[in-house]
Amino acid sequence: MSLLDSLLGQLSGNVDVAAIAAKVGIDPATAQNAITALGQAHAQEGDTVETAAAQTGIAPDTLNQVVGALGGVEGLGQVSQILQNNPQILSSINSFLDRDGDGSALNDVLGMAKGLFGKA
């Protein structure tokens, strides 16, 4: 169980990354990245989904499904608060997703997404 999973367990409905990934039809690493990006974007000005999509390269439709799986805007607000209160999650998630060690997880997540959809 990841640190994010244990903190998401505090949400109503005991949300976990693997369950969200299965529900939305994405791999758990992409789900974890989506949840983190949505939580960060929720605390910023502008449209949460559009900001997270620009940050991750994950399609807005997929991100909207993740928001729904989190319990909508209320659940997303709770995730955002958890991330603000636990900044160590962001660094551990980035380290996990940054497979090539270049300091950016975006290209690695996009590579995972291409692999998921069978594109080279």
ABEGO torsion letter per residue (X at the ends): XBAAAAAAAABBGGBBAAAAAAAAGBBAAAAAAAAAAAAAAAABBEBAAAAAAAAAGBBAAAAAAAAAAAGEAAAAAAAAAAAAABAAAAAAAAAAABAAGAGBAAAAAAAAAAAAAGBX
